[in-house]
């Protein structure tokens, strides 16, 4: 495996984890971090999904901290 192939594999893994996390986050996690987000309609949650996919490591930490303090 070349360096480029390893980087590509890492990118695809990041995207795959982000996609799965993003679905869970926009479904449940966003409402835990921001009570106003709990009432957001599906159309808004669809718009949030790409951001959750890209920023999943930071959102995962924030969600984990919020669950521990709740």
mmCIF file of the N, C-alpha and C atoms, coordinates in Angstrom:
data_MODEL
# 
_entry.id   MODEL 
# 
loop_
_atom_site.group_PDB 
_atom_site.id 
_atom_site.type_symbol 
_atom_site.label_atom_id 
_atom_site.label_alt_id 
_atom_site.label_comp_id 
_atom_site.label_asym_id 
_atom_site.label_entity_id 
_atom_site.label_seq_id 
_atom_site.pdbx_PDB_ins_code 
_atom_site.Cartn_x 
_atom_site.Cartn_y 
_atom_site.Cartn_z 
_atom_site.occupancy 
_atom_site.B_iso_or_equiv 
_atom_site.pdbx_formal_charge 
_atom_site.auth_seq_id 
_atom_site.auth_comp_id 
_atom_site.auth_asym_id 
_atom_site.auth_atom_id 
_atom_site.pdbx_PDB_model_num 
ATOM 1   N N  . UNK A 1 1  ? 0.858   -1.176 0.000  1.00 0.00 ? 1  UNK A N  1 
ATOM 2   C CA . UNK A 1 1  ? 0.000   0.000  0.000  1.00 0.00 ? 1  UNK A CA 1 
ATOM 3   C C  . UNK A 1 1  ? 0.900   1.234  0.000  1.00 0.00 ? 1  UNK A C  1 
ATOM 4   N N  . UNK A 1 2  ? 0.617   2.120  -0.917 1.00 0.00 ? 2  UNK A N  1 
ATOM 5   C CA . UNK A 1 2  ? 1.397   3.345  -1.004 1.00 0.00 ? 2  UNK A CA 1 
ATOM 6   C C  . UNK A 1 2  ? 0.860   4.373  -0.007 1.00 0.00 ? 2  UNK A C  1 
ATOM 7   N N  . UNK A 1 3  ? 1.610   5.432  0.157  1.00 0.00 ? 3  UNK A N  1 
ATOM 8   C CA . UNK A 1 3  ? 1.187   6.506  1.069  1.00 0.00 ? 3  UNK A CA 1 
ATOM 9   C C  . UNK A 1 3  ? -0.122  7.123  0.591  1.00 0.00 ? 3  UNK A C  1 
ATOM 10  N N  . UNK A 1 4  ? -0.244  7.319  -0.695 1.00 0.00 ? 4  UNK A N  1 
ATOM 11  C CA . UNK A 1 4  ? -1.469  7.911  -1.249 1.00 0.00 ? 4  UNK A CA 1 
ATOM 12  C C  . UNK A 1 4  ? -2.671  6.999  -1.014 1.00 0.00 ? 4  UNK A C  1 
ATOM 13  N N  . UNK A 1 5  ? -2.489  5.711  -1.187 1.00 0.00 ? 5  UNK A N  1 
ATOM 14  C CA . UNK A 1 5  ? -3.582  4.769  -0.939 1.00 0.00 ? 5  UNK A CA 1 
ATOM 15  C C  . UNK A 1 5  ? -3.978  4.758  0.534  1.00 0.00 ? 5  UNK A C  1 
ATOM 16  N N  . UNK A 1 6  ? -3.007  4.849  1.420  1.00 0.00 ? 6  UNK A N  1 
ATOM 17  C CA . UNK A 1 6  ? -3.295  4.894  2.851  1.00 0.00 ? 6  UNK A CA 1 
ATOM 18  C C  . UNK A 1 6  ? -4.059  6.167  3.211  1.00 0.00 ? 6  UNK A C  1 
ATOM 19  N N  . UNK A 1 7  ? -3.670  7.268  2.604  1.00 0.00 ? 7  UNK A N  1 
ATOM 20  C CA . UNK A 1 7  ? -4.380  8.525  2.859  1.00 0.00 ? 7  UNK A CA 1 
ATOM 21  C C  . UNK A 1 7  ? -5.809  8.463  2.333  1.00 0.00 ? 7  UNK A C  1 
ATOM 22  N N  . UNK A 1 8  ? -5.983  7.857  1.176  1.00 0.00 ? 8  UNK A N  1 
ATOM 23  C CA . UNK A 1 8  ? -7.326  7.712  0.610  1.00 0.00 ? 8  UNK A CA 1 
ATOM 24  C C  . UNK A 1 8  ? -8.193  6.817  1.499  1.00 0.00 ? 8  UNK A C  1 
ATOM 25  N N  . UNK A 1 9  ? -7.617  5.737  1.964  1.00 0.00 ? 9  UNK A N  1 
ATOM 26  C CA . UNK A 1 9  ? -8.344  4.845  2.866  1.00 0.00 ? 9  UNK A CA 1 
ATOM 27  C C  . UNK A 1 9  ? -8.743  5.578  4.145  1.00 0.00 ? 9  UNK A C  1 
ATOM 28  N N  . UNK A 1 10 ? -7.826  6.370  4.680  1.00 0.00 ? 10 UNK A N  1 
ATOM 29  C CA . UNK A 1 10 ? -8.137  7.158  5.877  1.00 0.00 ? 10 UNK A CA 1 
ATOM 30  C C  . UNK A 1 10 ? -9.247  8.164  5.634  1.00 0.00 ? 10 UNK A C  1 
ATOM 31  N N  . UNK A 1 11 ? -9.230  8.803  4.479  1.00 0.00 ? 11 UNK A N  1 
ATOM 32  C CA . UNK A 1 11 ? -10.282 9.755  4.136  1.00 0.00 ? 11 UNK A CA 1 
ATOM 33  C C  . UNK A 1 11 ? -11.635 9.071  4.028  1.00 0.00 ? 11 UNK A C  1 
ATOM 34  N N  . UNK A 1 12 ? -11.676 7.908  3.357  1.00 0.00 ? 12 UNK A N  1 
ATOM 35  C CA . UNK A 1 12 ? -12.938 7.180  3.222  1.00 0.00 ? 12 UNK A CA 1 
ATOM 36  C C  . UNK A 1 12 ? -13.441 6.691  4.580  1.00 0.00 ? 12 UNK A C  1 
ATOM 37  N N  . UNK A 1 13 ? -12.536 6.294  5.455  1.00 0.00 ? 13 UNK A N  1 
ATOM 38  C CA . UNK A 1 13 ? -12.946 5.871  6.798  1.00 0.00 ? 13 UNK A CA 1 
ATOM 39  C C  . UNK A 1 13 ? -13.531 7.053  7.565  1.00 0.00 ? 13 UNK A C  1 
ATOM 40  N N  . UNK A 1 14 ? -12.893 8.213  7.446  1.00 0.00 ? 14 UNK A N  1 
ATOM 41  C CA . UNK A 1 14 ? -13.392 9.425  8.102  1.00 0.00 ? 14 UNK A CA 1 
ATOM 42  C C  . UNK A 1 14 ? -14.798 9.764  7.613  1.00 0.00 ? 14 UNK A C  1 
ATOM 43  N N  . UNK A 1 15 ? -14.997 9.690  6.315  1.00 0.00 ? 15 UNK A N  1 
ATOM 44  C CA . UNK A 1 15 ? -16.309 9.991  5.727  1.00 0.00 ? 15 UNK A CA 1 
ATOM 45  C C  . UNK A 1 15 ? -17.349 8.961  6.159  1.00 0.00 ? 15 UNK A C  1 
ATOM 46  N N  . UNK A 1 16 ? -16.970 7.694  6.189  1.00 0.00 ? 16 UNK A N  1 
ATOM 47  C CA . UNK A 1 16 ? -17.917 6.648  6.586  1.00 0.00 ? 16 UNK A CA 1 
ATOM 48  C C  . UNK A 1 16 ? -18.352 6.815  8.040  1.00 0.00 ? 16 UNK A C  1 
ATOM 49  N N  . UNK A 1 17 ? -17.383 7.021  8.928  1.00 0.00 ? 17 UNK A N  1 
ATOM 50  C CA . UNK A 1 17 ? -17.737 7.259  10.327 1.00 0.00 ? 17 UNK A CA 1 
ATOM 51  C C  . UNK A 1 17 ? -18.552 8.540  10.468 1.00 0.00 ? 17 UNK A C  1 
ATOM 52  N N  . UNK A 1 18 ? -18.173 9.567  9.726  1.00 0.00 ? 18 UNK A N  1 
ATOM 53  C CA . UNK A 1 18 ? -18.900 10.830 9.772  1.00 0.00 ? 18 UNK A CA 1 
ATOM 54  C C  . UNK A 1 18 ? -20.332 10.708 9.293  1.00 0.00 ? 18 UNK A C  1 
ATOM 55  N N  . UNK A 1 19 ? -20.553 9.928  8.249  1.00 0.00 ? 19 UNK A N  1 
ATOM 56  C CA . UNK A 1 19 ? -21.911 9.743  7.734  1.00 0.00 ? 19 UNK A CA 1 
ATOM 57  C C  . UNK A 1 19 ? -22.794 9.043  8.756  1.00 0.00 ? 19 UNK A C  1 
ATOM 58  N N  . UNK A 1 20 ? -22.269 7.994  9.361  1.00 0.00 ? 20 UNK A N  1 
ATOM 59  C CA . UNK A 1 20 ? -23.047 7.273  10.374 1.00 0.00 ? 20 UNK A CA 1 
ATOM 60  C C  . UNK A 1 20 ? -23.278 8.139  11.605 1.00 0.00 ? 20 UNK A C  1 
ATOM 61  N N  . UNK A 1 21 ? -22.234 8.808  12.054 1.00 0.00 ? 21 UNK A N  1 
ATOM 62  C CA . UNK A 1 21 ? -22.375 9.678  13.217 1.00 0.00 ? 21 UNK A CA 1 
ATOM 63  C C  . UNK A 1 21 ? -23.337 10.825 12.912 1.00 0.00 ? 21 UNK A C  1 
ATOM 64  N N  . UNK A 1 22 ? -23.233 11.394 11.722 1.00 0.00 ? 22 UNK A N  1 
ATOM 65  C CA . UNK A 1 22 ? -24.093 12.513 11.355 1.00 0.00 ? 22 UNK A CA 1 
ATOM 66  C C  . UNK A 1 22 ? -25.568 12.164 11.434 1.00 0.00 ? 22 UNK A C  1 
ATOM 67  N N  . UNK A 1 23 ? -25.920 10.962 10.993 1.00 0.00 ? 23 UNK A N  1 
ATOM 68  C CA . UNK A 1 23 ? -27.321 10.544 11.084 1.00 0.00 ? 23 UNK A CA 1 
ATOM 69  C C  . UNK A 1 23 ? -27.782 10.460 12.535 1.00 0.00 ? 23 UNK A C  1 
ATOM 70  N N  . UNK A 1 24 ? -26.946 9.885  13.375 1.00 0.00 ? 24 UNK A N  1 
ATOM 71  C CA . UNK A 1 24 ? -27.301 9.771  14.791 1.00 0.00 ? 24 UNK A CA 1 
ATOM 72  C C  . UNK A 1 24 ? -27.343 11.147 15.450 1.00 0.00 ? 24 UNK A C  1 
ATOM 73  N N  . UNK A 1 25 ? -26.399 11.988 15.096 1.00 0.00 ? 25 UNK A N  1 
ATOM 74  C CA . UNK A 1 25 ? -26.320 13.299 15.737 1.00 0.00 ? 25 UNK A CA 1 
ATOM 75  C C  . UNK A 1 25 ? -27.501 14.185 15.380 1.00 0.00 ? 25 UNK A C  1 
ATOM 76  N N  . UNK A 1 26 ? -27.839 14.272 14.100 1.00 0.00 ? 26 UNK A N  1 
ATOM 77  C CA . UNK A 1 26 ? -28.958 15.143 13.738 1.00 0.00 ? 26 UNK A CA 1 
ATOM 78  C C  . UNK A 1 26 ? -30.278 14.576 14.233 1.00 0.00 ? 26 UNK A C  1 
ATOM 79  N N  . UNK A 1 27 ? -30.323 13.269 14.460 1.00 0.00 ? 27 UNK A N  1 
ATOM 80  C CA . UNK A 1 27 ? -31.544 12.659 14.981 1.00 0.00 ? 27 UNK A CA 1 
ATOM 81  C C  . UNK A 1 27 ? -31.734 12.872 16.474 1.00 0.00 ? 27 UNK A C  1 
ATOM 82  N N  . UNK A 1 28 ? -30.651 12.761 17.252 1.00 0.00 ? 28 UNK A N  1 
ATOM 83  C CA . UNK A 1 28 ? -30.787 12.829 18.705 1.00 0.00 ? 28 UNK A CA 1 
ATOM 84  C C  . UNK A 1 28 ? -29.820 13.797 19.362 1.00 0.00 ? 28 UNK A C  1 
ATOM 85  N N  . UNK A 1 29 ? -28.585 13.820 18.923 1.00 0.00 ? 29 UNK A N  1 
ATOM 86  C CA . UNK A 1 29 ? -27.544 14.573 19.616 1.00 0.00 ? 29 UNK A CA 1 
ATOM 87  C C  . UNK A 1 29 ? -27.706 16.080 19.572 1.00 0.00 ? 29 UNK A C  1 
ATOM 88  N N  . UNK A 1 30 ? -28.181 16.596 18.457 1.00 0.00 ? 30 UNK A N  1 
ATOM 89  C CA . UNK A 1 30 ? -28.326 18.041 18.336 1.00 0.00 ? 30 UNK A CA 1 
ATOM 90  C C  . UNK A 1 30 ? -29.302 18.581 19.380 1.00 0.00 ? 30 UNK A C  1 
ATOM 91  N N  . UNK A 1 31 ? -30.355 17.837 19.637 1.00 0.00 ? 31 UNK A N  1 
ATOM 92  C CA . UNK A 1 31 ? -31.332 18.256 20.639 1.00 0.00 ? 31 UNK A CA 1 
ATOM 93  C C  . UNK A 1 31 ? -30.781 18.227 22.045 1.00 0.00 ? 31 UNK A C  1 
ATOM 94  N N  . UNK A 1 32 ? -29.811 17.386 22.292 1.00 0.00 ? 32 UNK A N  1 
ATOM 95  C CA . UNK A 1 32 ? -29.186 17.338 23.614 1.00 0.00 ? 32 UNK A CA 1 
ATOM 96  C C  . UNK A 1 32 ? -28.239 18.516 23.816 1.00 0.00 ? 32 UNK A C  1 
ATOM 97  N N  . UNK A 1 33 ? -27.534 18.909 22.770 1.00 0.00 ? 33 UNK A N  1 
ATOM 98  C CA . UNK A 1 33 ? -26.616 20.039 22.880 1.00 0.00 ? 33 UNK A CA 1 
ATOM 99  C C  . UNK A 1 33 ? -27.338 21.375 22.888 1.00 0.00 ? 33 UNK A C  1 
ATOM 100 N N  . UNK A 1 34 ? -28.412 21.470 22.139 1.00 0.00 ? 34 UNK A N  1 
ATOM 101 C CA . UNK A 1 34 ? -29.177 22.711 22.043 1.00 0.00 ? 34 UNK A CA 1 
ATOM 102 C C  . UNK A 1 34 ? -30.660 22.370 22.124 1.00 0.00 ? 34 UNK A C  1 
ATOM 103 N N  . UNK A 1 35 ? -31.308 22.710 23.223 1.00 0.00 ? 35 UNK A N  1 
ATOM 104 C CA . UNK A 1 35 ? -32.734 22.357 23.368 1.00 0.00 ? 35 UNK A CA 1 
ATOM 105 C C  . UNK A 1 35 ? -33.614 22.916 22.247 1.00 0.00 ? 35 UNK A C  1 
ATOM 106 N N  . UNK A 1 36 ? -33.232 24.037 21.669 1.00 0.00 ? 36 UNK A N  1 
ATOM 107 C CA . UNK A 1 36 ? -33.997 24.593 20.559 1.00 0.00 ? 36 UNK A CA 1 
ATOM 108 C C  . UNK A 1 36 ? -33.923 23.732 19.312 1.00 0.00 ? 36 UNK A C  1 
ATOM 109 N N  . UNK A 1 37 ? -32.861 22.977 19.177 1.00 0.00 ? 37 UNK A N  1 
ATOM 110 C CA . UNK A 1 37 ? -32.690 22.121 18.011 1.00 0.00 ? 37 UNK A CA 1 
ATOM 111 C C  . UNK A 1 37 ? -33.578 20.891 18.075 1.00 0.00 ? 37 UNK A C  1 
ATOM 112 N N  . UNK A 1 38 ? -34.070 20.556 19.252 1.00 0.00 ? 38 UNK A N  1 
ATOM 113 C CA . UNK A 1 38 ? -34.909 19.365 19.397 1.00 0.00 ? 38 UNK A CA 1 
ATOM 114 C C  . UNK A 1 38 ? -36.200 19.481 18.593 1.00 0.00 ? 38 UNK A C  1 
ATOM 115 N N  . UNK A 1 39 ? -36.682 20.696 18.403 1.00 0.00 ? 39 UNK A N  1 
ATOM 116 C CA . UNK A 1 39 ? -37.932 20.907 17.677 1.00 0.00 ? 39 UNK A CA 1 
ATOM 117 C C  . UNK A 1 39 ? -37.709 21.226 16.202 1.00 0.00 ? 39 UNK A C  1 
ATOM 118 N N  . UNK A 1 40 ? -36.488 21.116 15.721 1.00 0.00 ? 40 UNK A N  1 
ATOM 119 C CA . UNK A 1 40 ? -36.192 21.457 14.329 1.00 0.00 ? 40 UNK A CA 1 
ATOM 120 C C  . UNK A 1 40 ? -36.850 20.452 13.378 1.00 0.00 ? 40 UNK A C  1 
ATOM 121 N N  . UNK A 1 41 ? -37.405 20.945 12.284 1.00 0.00 ? 41 UNK A N  1 
ATOM 122 C CA . UNK A 1 41 ? -38.039 20.035 11.321 1.00 0.00 ? 41 UNK A CA 1 
ATOM 123 C C  . UNK A 1 41 ? -36.990 19.239 10.537 1.00 0.00 ? 41 UNK A C  1 
ATOM 124 N N  . UNK A 1 42 ? -37.448 18.234 9.847  1.00 0.00 ? 42 UNK A N  1 
ATOM 125 C CA . UNK A 1 42 ? -36.574 17.356 9.078  1.00 0.00 ? 42 UNK A CA 1 
ATOM 126 C C  . UNK A 1 42 ? -35.761 18.126 8.041  1.00 0.00 ? 42 UNK A C  1 
ATOM 127 N N  . UNK A 1 43 ? -36.364 19.121 7.415  1.00 0.00 ? 43 UNK A N  1 
ATOM 128 C CA . UNK A 1 43 ? -35.643 19.877 6.388  1.00 0.00 ? 43 UNK A CA 1 
ATOM 129 C C  . UNK A 1 43 ? -34.406 20.563 6.967  1.00 0.00 ? 43 UNK A C  1 
ATOM 130 N N  . UNK A 1 44 ? -34.493 21.049 8.179  1.00 0.00 ? 44 UNK A N  1 
ATOM 131 C CA . UNK A 1 44 ? -33.345 21.683 8.833  1.00 0.00 ? 44 UNK A CA 1 
ATOM 132 C C  . UNK A 1 44 ? -32.309 20.631 9.200  1.00 0.00 ? 44 UNK A C  1 
ATOM 133 N N  . UNK A 1 45 ? -32.746 19.507 9.674  1.00 0.00 ? 45 UNK A N  1 
ATOM 134 C CA . UNK A 1 45 ? -31.816 18.438 10.043 1.00 0.00 ? 45 UNK A CA 1 
ATOM 135 C C  . UNK A 1 45 ? -31.057 17.909 8.830  1.00 0.00 ? 45 UNK A C  1 
ATOM 136 N N  . UNK A 1 46 ? -31.698 17.897 7.682  1.00 0.00 ? 46 UNK A N  1 
ATOM 137 C CA . UNK A 1 46 ? -31.018 17.488 6.449  1.00 0.00 ? 46 UNK A CA 1 
ATOM 138 C C  . UNK A 1 46 ? -29.904 18.478 6.110  1.00 0.00 ? 46 UNK A C  1 
ATOM 139 N N  . UNK A 1 47 ? -30.138 19.745 6.344  1.00 0.00 ? 47 UNK A N  1 
ATOM 140 C CA . UNK A 1 47 ? -29.110 20.760 6.095  1.00 0.00 ? 47 UNK A CA 1 
ATOM 141 C C  . UNK A 1 47 ? -27.957 20.618 7.090  1.00 0.00 ? 47 UNK A C  1 
ATOM 142 N N  . UNK A 1 48 ? -28.229 20.212 8.311  1.00 0.00 ? 48 UNK A N  1 
ATOM 143 C CA . UNK A 1 48 ? -27.183 20.044 9.331  1.00 0.00 ? 48 UNK A CA 1 
ATOM 144 C C  . UNK A 1 48 ? -26.294 18.835 9.061  1.00 0.00 ? 48 UNK A C  1 
ATOM 145 N N  . UNK A 1 49 ? -26.808 17.835 8.376  1.00 0.00 ? 49 UNK A N  1 
ATOM 146 C CA . UNK A 1 49 ? -26.095 16.575 8.212  1.00 0.00 ? 49 UNK A CA 1 
ATOM 147 C C  . UNK A 1 49 ? -24.702 16.716 7.598  1.00 0.00 ? 49 UNK A C  1 
ATOM 148 N N  . UNK A 1 50 ? -24.498 17.483 6.511  1.00 0.00 ? 50 UNK A N  1 
ATOM 149 C CA . UNK A 1 50 ? -23.137 17.596 5.973  1.00 0.00 ? 50 UNK A CA 1 
ATOM 150 C C  . UNK A 1 50 ? -22.150 18.201 6.975  1.00 0.00 ? 50 UNK A C  1 
ATOM 151 N N  . UNK A 1 51 ? -22.605 19.155 7.754  1.00 0.00 ? 51 UNK A N  1 
ATOM 152 C CA . UNK A 1 51 ? -21.737 19.743 8.773  1.00 0.00 ? 51 UNK A CA 1 
ATOM 153 C C  . UNK A 1 51 ? -21.378 18.736 9.850  1.00 0.00 ? 51 UNK A C  1 
ATOM 154 N N  . UNK A 1 52 ? -22.347 17.931 10.253 1.00 0.00 ? 52 UNK A N  1 
ATOM 155 C CA . UNK A 1 52 ? -22.072 16.892 11.248 1.00 0.00 ? 52 UNK A CA 1 
ATOM 156 C C  . UNK A 1 52 ? -21.133 15.836 10.686 1.00 0.00 ? 52 UNK A C  1 
ATOM 157 N N  . UNK A 1 53 ? -21.258 15.542 9.407  1.00 0.00 ? 53 UNK A N  1 
ATOM 158 C CA . UNK A 1 53 ? -20.353 14.592 8.764  1.00 0.00 ? 53 UNK A CA 1 
ATOM 159 C C  . UNK A 1 53 ? -18.919 15.124 8.794  1.00 0.00 ? 53 UNK A C  1 
ATOM 160 N N  . UNK A 1 54 ? -18.742 16.378 8.476  1.00 0.00 ? 54 UNK A N  1 
ATOM 161 C CA . UNK A 1 54 ? -17.398 16.955 8.410  1.00 0.00 ? 54 UNK A CA 1 
ATOM 162 C C  . UNK A 1 54 ? -16.786 17.171 9.785  1.00 0.00 ? 54 UNK A C  1 
ATOM 163 N N  . UNK A 1 55 ? -17.590 17.552 10.747 1.00 0.00 ? 55 UNK A N  1 
ATOM 164 C CA . UNK A 1 55 ? -17.080 17.926 12.075 1.00 0.00 ? 55 UNK A CA 1 
ATOM 165 C C  . UNK A 1 55 ? -17.346 16.866 13.131 1.00 0.00 ? 55 UNK A C  1 
ATOM 166 N N  . UNK A 1 56 ? -17.515 15.618 12.732 1.00 0.00 ? 56 UNK A N  1 
ATOM 167 C CA . UNK A 1 56 ? -17.944 14.591 13.671 1.00 0.00 ? 56 UNK A CA 1 
ATOM 168 C C  . UNK A 1 56 ? -17.013 14.381 14.857 1.00 0.00 ? 56 UNK A C  1 
ATOM 169 N N  . UNK A 1 57 ? -15.700 14.500 14.755 1.00 0.00 ? 57 UNK A N  1 
ATOM 170 C CA . UNK A 1 57 ? -14.894 14.277 15.971 1.00 0.00 ? 57 UNK A CA 1 
ATOM 171 C C  . UNK A 1 57 ? -15.202 15.296 17.071 1.00 0.00 ? 57 UNK A C  1 
ATOM 172 N N  . UNK A 1 58 ? -15.354 16.564 16.693 1.00 0.00 ? 58 UNK A N  1 
ATOM 173 C CA . UNK A 1 58 ? -15.645 17.603 17.680 1.00 0.00 ? 58 UNK A CA 1 
ATOM 174 C C  . UNK A 1 58 ? -17.069 17.464 18.227 1.00 0.00 ? 58 UNK A C  1 
ATOM 175 N N  . UNK A 1 59 ? -18.006 17.167 17.362 1.00 0.00 ? 59 UNK A N  1 
ATOM 176 C CA . UNK A 1 59 ? -19.380 16.993 17.819 1.00 0.00 ? 59 UNK A CA 1 
ATOM 177 C C  . UNK A 1 59 ? -19.528 15.756 18.695 1.00 0.00 ? 59 UNK A C  1 
ATOM 178 N N  . UNK A 1 60 ? -18.764 14.708 18.404 1.00 0.00 ? 60 UNK A N  1 
ATOM 179 C CA . UNK A 1 60 ? -18.816 13.501 19.234 1.00 0.00 ? 60 UNK A CA 1 
ATOM 180 C C  . UNK A 1 60 ? -18.335 13.796 20.641 1.00 0.00 ? 60 UNK A C  1 
ATOM 181 N N  . UNK A 1 61 ? -17.273 14.569 20.760 1.00 0.00 ? 61 UNK A N  1 
ATOM 182 C CA . UNK A 1 61 ? -16.765 14.944 22.085 1.00 0.00 ? 61 UNK A CA 1 
ATOM 183 C C  . UNK A 1 61 ? -17.786 15.806 22.817 1.00 0.00 ? 61 UNK A C  1 
ATOM 184 N N  . UNK A 1 62 ? -18.367 16.778 22.128 1.00 0.00 ? 62 UNK A N  1 
ATOM 185 C CA . UNK A 1 62 ? -19.370 17.647 22.759 1.00 0.00 ? 62 UNK A CA 1 
ATOM 186 C C  . UNK A 1 62 ? -20.594 16.856 23.189 1.00 0.00 ? 62 UNK A C  1 
ATOM 187 N N  . UNK A 1 63 ? -21.038 15.937 22.362 1.00 0.00 ? 63 UNK A N  1 
ATOM 188 C CA . UNK A 1 63 ? -22.202 15.109 22.678 1.00 0.00 ? 63 UNK A CA 1 
ATOM 189 C C  . UNK A 1 63 ? -21.896 14.218 23.877 1.00 0.00 ? 63 UNK A C  1 
ATOM 190 N N  . UNK A 1 64 ? -20.715 13.630 23.885 1.00 0.00 ? 64 UNK A N  1 
ATOM 191 C CA . UNK A 1 64 ? -20.308 12.762 24.999 1.00 0.00 ? 64 UNK A CA 1 
ATOM 192 C C  . UNK A 1 64 ? -20.263 13.554 26.303 1.00 0.00 ? 64 UNK A C  1 
ATOM 193 N N  . UNK A 1 65 ? -19.701 14.753 26.267 1.00 0.00 ? 65 UNK A N  1 
ATOM 194 C CA . UNK A 1 65 ? -19.648 15.592 27.481 1.00 0.00 ? 65 UNK A CA 1 
ATOM 195 C C  . UNK A 1 65 ? -21.035 15.991 27.951 1.00 0.00 ? 65 UNK A C  1 
ATOM 196 N N  . UNK A 1 66 ? -21.923 16.308 27.004 1.00 0.00 ? 66 UNK A N  1 
ATOM 197 C CA . UNK A 1 66 ? -23.291 16.690 27.355 1.00 0.00 ? 66 UNK A CA 1 
ATOM 198 C C  . UNK A 1 66 ? -24.038 15.518 27.990 1.00 0.00 ? 66 UNK A C  1 
ATOM 199 N N  . UNK A 1 67 ? -23.818 14.322 27.478 1.00 0.00 ? 67 UNK A N  1 
ATOM 200 C CA . UNK A 1 67 ? -24.485 13.143 28.047 1.00 0.00 ? 67 UNK A CA 1 
ATOM 201 C C  . UNK A 1 67 ? -23.972 12.840 29.451 1.00 0.00 ? 67 UNK A C  1 
ATOM 202 N N  . UNK A 1 68 ? -22.689 13.063 29.689 1.00 0.00 ? 68 UNK A N  1 
ATOM 203 C CA . UNK A 1 68 ? -22.122 12.811 31.000 1.00 0.00 ? 68 UNK A CA 1 
ATOM 204 C C  . UNK A 1 68 ? -22.640 13.809 32.041 1.00 0.00 ? 68 UNK A C  1 
ATOM 205 N N  . UNK A 1 69 ? -22.863 15.057 31.616 1.00 0.00 ? 69 UNK A N  1 
ATOM 206 C CA . UNK A 1 69 ? -23.304 16.081 32.563 1.00 0.00 ? 69 UNK A CA 1 
ATOM 207 C C  . UNK A 1 69 ? -24.827 16.077 32.752 1.00 0.00 ? 69 UNK A C  1 
ATOM 208 N N  . UNK A 1 70 ? -25.559 15.431 31.868 1.00 0.00 ? 70 UNK A N  1 
ATOM 209 C CA . UNK A 1 70 ? -27.025 15.422 31.968 1.00 0.00 ? 70 UNK A CA 1 
ATOM 210 C C  . UNK A 1 70 ? -27.520 14.411 32.979 1.00 0.00 ? 70 UNK A C  1 
# 
